[in-house]
Amino acid sequence: MKQTLETAGLPKLIFHGDIHKVWVNDEKEIHCDTIIISTGASAKYLGLDSEQKYLKLGGGVSACAVCDGFFYRNQEVVIVGAGDSACEEAHYLSKLCKKVTMLVRRDEFRASKIMASRVKNTPNIEILFNTETEEVLGDGQVVTGVRVVNNQTNEKHDIPATGFFVAIGHKPNTDIFKDYLELDETGYIVNAKPGTSKTNVEGVFVSGDAADHVYRQAITAAGTGCMAALDAERYLAAKDSTFEVSTSTYN
Ligand SMILES: Cc1cc2nc3c(=O)[nH]c(=O)nc-3n(C[C@H](O)[C@H](O)[C@H](O)COP(=O)(O)OP(=O)(O)OC[C@H]3O[C@@H](n4cnc5c(N)ncnc54)[C@H](O)[C@@H]3O)c2cc1C
C-alpha cells in the first residue's frame, strides 16, 4: 500500500521567494533553492474488505491493466469503471484475456462515445450496466470470482474470474501543494511550460505521476525525473553563476 500524505511526513511547506521551506514531521526545517516534487498519484479502490485482502496478497486485484494484464492471458477477468480510462483498460484486456466483464454502476458510460462504442463492439467484452461489486471471491490466496448485484433489481450473481481490475480513477498526492501550485481539476500539478518540469513557482519542479494523468508508468516517471533534475540544475546555474553545470552540453 502506498503511503498517504499524512504518513509520508511532509506536512508543511512554504514556496515563496528565492528560498523555499519544507518541514519534515513538523520538526526538521529545510531551506532550499529548488525542489522537485514526485509524490505520485494513488489509484482509487472500491474499499471492500475482500478487494483489499486480495490486493494486499497480490492475489488478483489490480488498478493497472497495462501493468498486470499480461498475468491474466487467456483467462476471464472483471473490470469496474465507466470512464475513458476504464474503457481503454477493458479494451486492452480484451486483447489478452478470454473474456472481460465490465461492471458499470449506472445505466450508461461516463466515457466518450468513441471509447464506449469501442468497448461495446468488442465481442469478448460483456458490459453489465446498473451493476455493482458486492464482494471479490477467492480461495484465501487468489481471486476466483466476483459477486455482483444489480442495483435496480437487487439480483445477485457470481462471475467466475481470476483477475479483478479497478479502473475508477486516480488521486494525485498533491493536496499539500494546492496553496502554491497550479493544479488541474483532478489535482494533477500543471506544467507551467509544456515539455519541461517547471511549475508556476520559480525553482519548484515536478516529475512523475503527480503531473501525469496520461501515462502513469515507471519509465515515464523516471524520464520526467531526469528532466526535473536537469531543469533544477539549470535553474541553480542561472541563479548562481559559480554553480557548475555538469550537463552544459544539453543546453
Ligand atoms: C499496482 C501497480 C502496478 C504497476 N505496475 C507498473 C509496471 O509494471 N510498469 C510500469 O511502468 N509502471 C507500473 N505502475 C506505475 C508506476 O508504479 C508509477 O507510474 C510510478 O511509480 C510513478 O512514480 P512516481 O515517482 O511519480 O510516484 P510513486 O512511485 O507513487 O512515488 C511517490 C512517493 O511519494 C511519497 N509521497 C506522497 N506524498 C508525500 C508527501 N506529502 N511527502 C513525502 N512523500 C510523499 C509516496 O509515499 C511515494 O513513496 C504500477 C502502479 C501500480 C499502482
The ligand as a MOL file (V3000), in Angstrom:
LIG
                    3D

  0  0  0     0  0            999 V3000
M  V30 BEGIN CTAB
M  V30 COUNTS 53 58 0 0 0
M  V30 BEGIN ATOM
M  V30 1 C -0.2370 -1.9400 -8.7980 0
M  V30 2 C 0.6330 -1.1160 -9.7190 0
M  V30 3 C 1.4310 -1.7810 -10.6390 0
M  V30 4 C 2.2240 -1.0270 -11.5010 0
M  V30 5 N 2.9910 -1.6990 -12.4130 0
M  V30 6 C 3.7350 -0.9830 -13.2920 0
M  V30 7 C 4.5130 -1.6490 -14.2840 0
M  V30 8 O 4.5010 -2.8750 -14.3960 0
M  V30 9 N 5.2500 -0.8820 -15.1160 0
M  V30 10 C 5.2540 0.4960 -15.0250 0
M  V30 11 O 5.9670 1.1360 -15.8080 0
M  V30 12 N 4.5370 1.1300 -14.1050 0
M  V30 13 C 3.7630 0.4400 -13.2510 0
M  V30 14 N 2.9970 1.0850 -12.3300 0
M  V30 15 C 3.0090 2.5600 -12.3060 0
M  V30 16 C 4.2530 3.0730 -11.5700 0
M  V30 17 O 4.3440 2.4300 -10.3200 0
M  V30 18 C 4.1160 4.5790 -11.3810 0
M  V30 19 O 3.8620 5.1890 -12.6330 0
M  V30 20 C 5.3980 5.1800 -10.8100 0
M  V30 21 O 5.7360 4.5310 -9.6100 0
M  V30 22 C 5.2220 6.6670 -10.5690 0
M  V30 23 O 6.3690 7.1640 -9.9490 0
M  V30 24 P 6.3330 8.4840 -9.0770 0
M  V30 25 O 7.7040 8.6680 -8.5910 0
M  V30 26 O 5.6790 9.5620 -9.8050 0
M  V30 27 O 5.3650 8.1530 -7.8490 0
M  V30 28 P 5.3810 6.9640 -6.7880 0
M  V30 29 O 6.1900 5.8020 -7.2410 0
M  V30 30 O 3.9430 6.7390 -6.4780 0
M  V30 31 O 6.1270 7.5830 -5.5490 0
M  V30 32 C 5.5730 8.6510 -4.8200 0
M  V30 33 C 6.2390 8.6520 -3.4550 0
M  V30 34 O 5.9750 9.8820 -2.8230 0
M  V30 35 C 5.6000 9.6340 -1.4850 0
M  V30 36 N 4.7510 10.7150 -1.0250 0
M  V30 37 C 3.4690 11.0060 -1.3270 0
M  V30 38 N 3.0630 12.1050 -0.6930 0
M  V30 39 C 4.1170 12.5620 0.0220 0
M  V30 40 C 4.3270 13.6570 0.8980 0
M  V30 41 N 3.3780 14.5260 1.1690 0
M  V30 42 N 5.5310 13.7900 1.4620 0
M  V30 43 C 6.5230 12.9210 1.2080 0
M  V30 44 N 6.3910 11.8560 0.3960 0
M  V30 45 C 5.1990 11.6830 -0.1840 0
M  V30 46 C 4.8720 8.3150 -1.5390 0
M  V30 47 O 4.8700 7.7100 -0.2870 0
M  V30 48 C 5.7250 7.5480 -2.5490 0
M  V30 49 O 6.8130 6.9440 -1.9220 0
M  V30 50 C 2.2140 0.3810 -11.4390 0
M  V30 51 C 1.4300 1.0250 -10.4890 0
M  V30 52 C 0.6430 0.2960 -9.6390 0
M  V30 53 C -0.2080 1.0080 -8.6060 0
M  V30 END ATOM
M  V30 BEGIN BOND
M  V30 1 1 1 2
M  V30 2 1 2 3
M  V30 3 2 2 52
M  V30 4 2 3 4
M  V30 5 1 4 5
M  V30 6 1 4 50
M  V30 7 2 5 6
M  V30 8 1 6 7
M  V30 9 1 6 13
M  V30 10 2 7 8
M  V30 11 1 7 9
M  V30 12 1 9 10
M  V30 13 2 10 11
M  V30 14 1 10 12
M  V30 15 2 12 13
M  V30 16 1 13 14
M  V30 17 1 14 15
M  V30 18 1 14 50
M  V30 19 1 15 16
M  V30 20 1 16 17
M  V30 21 1 16 18
M  V30 22 1 18 19
M  V30 23 1 18 20
M  V30 24 1 20 21
M  V30 25 1 20 22
M  V30 26 1 22 23
M  V30 27 1 23 24
M  V30 28 2 24 25
M  V30 29 1 24 26
M  V30 30 1 24 27
M  V30 31 1 27 28
M  V30 32 2 28 29
M  V30 33 1 28 30
M  V30 34 1 28 31
M  V30 35 1 31 32
M  V30 36 1 32 33
M  V30 37 1 33 34
M  V30 38 1 33 48
M  V30 39 1 34 35
M  V30 40 1 35 36
M  V30 41 1 35 46
M  V30 42 1 36 37
M  V30 43 1 36 45
M  V30 44 2 37 38
M  V30 45 1 38 39
M  V30 46 1 39 40
M  V30 47 2 39 45
M  V30 48 1 40 41
M  V30 49 2 40 42
M  V30 50 1 42 43
M  V30 51 2 43 44
M  V30 52 1 44 45
M  V30 53 1 46 47
M  V30 54 1 46 48
M  V30 55 1 48 49
M  V30 56 2 50 51
M  V30 57 1 51 52
M  V30 58 1 52 53
M  V30 END BOND
M  V30 END CTAB
M  END
